[in-house]
Structures are given as C-alpha cells and as structure tokens.
Amino acid sequence: MAGFAGRLARCWYSGFLRSPLQVPALGLHVGGPAMQTSQKDFNNAVSQLKLLKEDPGNEVKLKLYALYKQATEGPCNVPKPGMLDFINKTKWDAWNALGSLSKEAARQNYVDLVSKLSASSESPSPEAPAADRKQPESDSLVVTSGDGITTIRLNRPTKKNALTTQMYHDIIAALQAASKDESPITVLTGSGDYFCSGNDLTNFTSLPAGGPEEMARSSAVLLRDFVNCFIDFPKPLVAVVNGPAVGISVTILGLFDVVYATDRATFHTPFSHLGQSPEGCSSYTFPKIMGSSKAAEMLLFGKKLTAQEACAQGLVTEVFPDSTFQKEVWARLKAYSKLPPNAMRISKQIIRDREKEKLHAVNAEESNVLRERWLSDECMNAIASFLSRKSKL
Ligand SMILES: CCCC/C=C/CC(=O)SCCNC(=O)CCNC(=O)[C@H](O)C(C)(C)COP(=O)(O)OP(=O)(O)OC[C@H]1O[C@@H](n2cnc3c(N)ncnc32)[C@H](O)[C@@H]1OP(=O)(O)O
C-alpha cells in the first residue's frame, strides 16, 4: 500500500491508456438531474483513493486522473503536449475526451469509481493460495501442477499475453518454486490465441521518480534476473507455443529444452523496428541454433518465421496441427513426466552446464546494451508510435 499511496501522492500516476474514447465508453454519468455529490464527498473520495490496498492499474488511474481534472478545473483547455511526450499527451487525451462534461458530473463519476474500487479491494480473495506454493501476485499468470507437470500459463489473452513488469516478477517466482517442486517437467504456455506478444510496451510509460534513466536501469536488472532464471532452471523446461510469439517470448526459447508449437504459431523478433537489440541470450543461442545468417535475418531485420520454418531451423522441436495440438502435446508430456526425474535432471545438467557461464555473461551484456537502447530516440519514437496506434509491427 505504501508504494501505491506514495506514487499517488507524488503526482497521482504516470501510467497510460491508449484510447481516450474508452473513458466515456465506460458507462459513466454524462449529466442529468441526479447530481448530488457534494464537495465533501469528493474530497473524501480523494482521500479514500490513497488508502486502496491494490494498485487499480493504469487504465483506471488514467480515468481517475481525467475525472479529477474535469471535476476540479473543468473542460481541458491547456495546450496539447508534443507527440513524443507520450505520457502527458495520453493524460491530456483522456481529460480532453471528457469534452464538456460538467464539473458536477465528473465529481459524481469520480466518487462512484473510487467507491467501486474501495469495495472490490476490501472483498476477500476468492481463491485461497495453495499451501505449498506462493501464488502469483496478479491473475495474469496462472501456475498449476498435476500429472507430473507444473504449468506456468501466461493469462492475459486480451493483450496477447504481453508481459507486464509484475508478470516478469511472477514468472521468476514461479520458476524458482517449480525448480524445487515435485513435478519432473515444467511447461510455459499461453492462454488464448497468442503465446505471447513480448514485452508490454506500456511498461516503459510508468516512469519512476528517477525518470527514464532509472526506468532503463531497473528494467535492465529485471531483464537480467528474468533470463538468468531460464539459464539456471534445473529440470526439463518445455515451451508449449499455442500461437504467435513475439520478442522476448521468442528469444528465451533458445534456453528451453523442448519447444512444441501449433502450426498457427509464428516467431518474430522486431528489435530493430523498436530501436532495440536482442535479449534472452539470443545473440548467442540463435546463431548456434540456426547459423549466423538466419539468426541475423531474424534479429536484425525482424523476419517472421512460420512454425514450420522455425522447426526447420532448429528453434522448434516439433510442429502439430492446431486442431490436435493441445491433445497431442499434453499426452506426450504426461508420458515423459513418468520418466525417472533424477535421470532427466542429470542429463539436462550434463547437456547445459558447460554453457552456463557463457550464457550468464551474454545475458549481462545484452541487458547492459538494452539499457542504453531504451533511452535512444529510435526506441522512444517506436514505442510512442505503437502506443499512438500509428504502427503495427
Ligand atoms: C523488462 C524486460 C524487457 C524485455 C524486452 C523485451 C523486448 C520485446 O519483447 S520486443 C517485442 C515487443 N512486442 C511488440 O512489439 C508487439 C506489439 N504488438 C503488436 O504488434 C500487435 O499487438 C500484435 C501483432 C502482437 C497483435 O496484433 P493484433 O492486431 O492481432 O491485436 P492488437 O489489437 O494489436 O492487440 C490486442 C490488444 O493487445 C495489446 N497488445 C498486444 N501486444 C502488446 C504489447 N507488446 N504491449 C502492449 N500492448 C500490447 C494491443 O495494444 C491491444 O490492446 P487494446 O485492445 O487495448 O487496443
């Protein structure tokens, strides 16, 4: 709570929402006779917001921001921030989208929203955490164990399973727990039609107090820690690639033991398009797996591979028809999970251990290079462009 309240106190929020049209689309009051919210109710709601136990997420915070500005200052009449100032531009867009909504209606909507948030943050969690496993902090990751398999499922299908900062932390924790649990095999997969669309590009818009440099520094540390967990994972690690994969969800595949893919999957690392550079040890594993020129076509030019192509180049172990993918893959993994677990661990160790030191060094170097890249104009422009919906990769 201290973190969230602290951030609110600092300025309210530095997050992001792409479409300003979502604000009026949320069923908020637009005027009419039932406006009875007093200034006191509004002030109480402002104070109540600081007591929320959970961060309500960027979209809600943006809505709150717009309503607060409309309630206190009326319709937006300040100049629109420049195109590259994308955080302030998005805040401006959200406020501006409220149009001529009256101050009273904005106050009412603000109070209603805070009251809804307070009620949901007080209700008990519907699922008790499993006794033997710390559950992920967010619903965007689901970890289950059964039939000798621990499954880590990316569960943010409406955002194509893009990885939020919280999800990186949750995956690290899930891998650490899985490395010690009873299941002989660990699987990473996704919910919905995508495996994963890579790093959530809005991660870069929540600027900490230390500004972009601090954001780049902490992201580089997080990236290094995240990838290290894959390098060090001691048991058979299998990717069940249920759909297209982008960015870091492709690069880390070089650190998996086996990769099964549906024939709908594609593999795409648009780093140059984003003004970024390779991570996940791909600058080392991809040339080893597919040869340097095929690796360069993916990592430099962002060539998108079909599942069949990725299989031909050794990144994917086997491709299955989408109609039978889940059935075939899980049946096979269930059978593999009955093999003697110690033999599998030791075999993995002997295959992977001599590479570990090199992989850690590569990971550290890639993370450092990316730290610089994230501060470059090329990268900032590419992210601004994605967020303002001008480009799709
Ligand atoms: C701290 C560690 C940092 C590690 C760094 C890693 C580098 C990378 O991973 S680079 C790769 C980053 N990923 C991308 O550039 C992909 C961006 N997304 C897209 O190009 C497209 O969304 C898509 C091709 C993946 C899917 O296109 P499609 O038309 O099918 O669906 P959309 O309408 O675009 O997407 C639905 C929904 O999901 C949001 N979304 C998808 N991917 C991302 C993402 N990576 N970051 C943030 N949001 C994403 C998309 O904006 C849509 O949201 P709305 O419904 O709210 O508009």
PDBQT file of the ligand as one rigid body, heavy atoms in Angstrom, charges set to zero:
ROOT
HETATM    1  C1  LIG A 401      11.946  -5.657 -18.632  1.00  0.00    +0.000 C 
HETATM    2  C2  LIG A 401      12.279  -6.623 -19.712  1.00  0.00    +0.000 C 
HETATM    3  C3  LIG A 401      12.184  -6.061 -21.080  1.00  0.00    +0.000 C 
HETATM    4  C4  LIG A 401      12.419  -7.105 -22.121  1.00  0.00    +0.000 C 
HETATM    5  C5  LIG A 401      12.322  -6.609 -23.511  1.00  0.00    +0.000 C 
HETATM    6  C6  LIG A 401      11.789  -7.337 -24.466  1.00  0.00    +0.000 C 
HETATM    7  C7  LIG A 401      11.703  -6.857 -25.874  1.00  0.00    +0.000 C 
HETATM    8  C8  LIG A 401      10.493  -7.354 -26.571  1.00  0.00    +0.000 C 
HETATM    9  O1  LIG A 401       9.746  -8.214 -26.169  1.00  0.00    +0.000 OA
HETATM   10  S1  LIG A 401      10.242  -6.567 -28.047  1.00  0.00    +0.000 SA
HETATM   11  C9  LIG A 401       8.616  -7.059 -28.548  1.00  0.00    +0.000 C 
HETATM   12  C10 LIG A 401       7.567  -6.163 -28.004  1.00  0.00    +0.000 C 
HETATM   13  N1  LIG A 401       6.289  -6.526 -28.587  1.00  0.00    +0.000 N 
HETATM   14  C11 LIG A 401       5.776  -5.925 -29.634  1.00  0.00    +0.000 C 
HETATM   15  O2  LIG A 401       6.366  -5.038 -30.197  1.00  0.00    +0.000 OA
HETATM   16  C12 LIG A 401       4.420  -6.375 -30.080  1.00  0.00    +0.000 C 
HETATM   17  C13 LIG A 401       3.470  -5.215 -30.151  1.00  0.00    +0.000 C 
HETATM   18  N2  LIG A 401       2.142  -5.701 -30.538  1.00  0.00    +0.000 N 
HETATM   19  C14 LIG A 401       1.758  -5.827 -31.817  1.00  0.00    +0.000 C 
HETATM   20  O3  LIG A 401       2.480  -5.579 -32.745  1.00  0.00    +0.000 OA
HETATM   21  C15 LIG A 401       0.362  -6.339 -32.037  1.00  0.00    +0.000 C 
HETATM   22  O4  LIG A 401      -0.418  -6.009 -30.926  1.00  0.00    +0.000 OA
HETATM   23  C16 LIG A 401       0.337  -7.863 -32.277  1.00  0.00    +0.000 C 
HETATM   24  C17 LIG A 401       0.963  -8.155 -33.644  1.00  0.00    +0.000 C 
HETATM   25  C18 LIG A 401       1.067  -8.626 -31.193  1.00  0.00    +0.000 C 
HETATM   26  C19 LIG A 401      -1.129  -8.349 -32.294  1.00  0.00    +0.000 C 
HETATM   27  O5  LIG A 401      -1.872  -7.628 -33.262  1.00  0.00    +0.000 OA
HETATM   28  P1  LIG A 401      -3.464  -7.852 -33.362  1.00  0.00    +0.000 P 
HETATM   29  O6  LIG A 401      -3.971  -6.934 -34.424  1.00  0.00    +0.000 OA
HETATM   30  O7  LIG A 401      -3.770  -9.295 -33.518  1.00  0.00    +0.000 OA
HETATM   31  O8  LIG A 401      -4.009  -7.438 -31.939  1.00  0.00    +0.000 OA
HETATM   32  P2  LIG A 401      -3.996  -5.997 -31.263  1.00  0.00    +0.000 P 
HETATM   33  O9  LIG A 401      -5.347  -5.384 -31.414  1.00  0.00    +0.000 OA
HETATM   34  O10 LIG A 401      -2.838  -5.208 -31.724  1.00  0.00    +0.000 OA
HETATM   35  O11 LIG A 401      -3.728  -6.404 -29.745  1.00  0.00    +0.000 OA
HETATM   36  C20 LIG A 401      -4.777  -6.656 -28.794  1.00  0.00    +0.000 C 
HETATM   37  C21 LIG A 401      -4.502  -5.815 -27.583  1.00  0.00    +0.000 C 
HETATM   38  O12 LIG A 401      -3.266  -6.216 -27.003  1.00  0.00    +0.000 OA
HETATM   39  C22 LIG A 401      -2.388  -5.087 -26.900  1.00  0.00    +0.000 C 
HETATM   40  N3  LIG A 401      -1.001  -5.512 -27.066  1.00  0.00    +0.000 N 
HETATM   41  C23 LIG A 401      -0.554  -6.504 -27.843  1.00  0.00    +0.000 A 
HETATM   42  N4  LIG A 401       0.776  -6.621 -27.702  1.00  0.00    +0.000 NA
HETATM   43  C24 LIG A 401       1.166  -5.687 -26.834  1.00  0.00    +0.000 A 
HETATM   44  C25 LIG A 401       2.425  -5.317 -26.279  1.00  0.00    +0.000 A 
HETATM   45  N5  LIG A 401       3.550  -5.977 -26.602  1.00  0.00    +0.000 N 
HETATM   46  N6  LIG A 401       2.462  -4.316 -25.401  1.00  0.00    +0.000 NA
HETATM   47  C26 LIG A 401       1.345  -3.665 -25.036  1.00  0.00    +0.000 A 
HETATM   48  N7  LIG A 401       0.096  -3.968 -25.521  1.00  0.00    +0.000 NA
HETATM   49  C27 LIG A 401       0.025  -4.969 -26.403  1.00  0.00    +0.000 A 
HETATM   50  C28 LIG A 401      -2.835  -4.204 -28.045  1.00  0.00    +0.000 C 
HETATM   51  O13 LIG A 401      -2.373  -2.902 -27.840  1.00  0.00    +0.000 OA
HETATM   52  C29 LIG A 401      -4.338  -4.341 -27.953  1.00  0.00    +0.000 C 
HETATM   53  O14 LIG A 401      -4.769  -3.602 -26.832  1.00  0.00    +0.000 OA
HETATM   54  P3  LIG A 401      -6.148  -2.768 -26.897  1.00  0.00    +0.000 P 
HETATM   55  O15 LIG A 401      -7.210  -3.793 -27.134  1.00  0.00    +0.000 OA
HETATM   56  O16 LIG A 401      -6.256  -2.114 -25.563  1.00  0.00    +0.000 OA
HETATM   57  O17 LIG A 401      -6.005  -1.814 -28.031  1.00  0.00    +0.000 OA
ENDROOT
TORSDOF 0
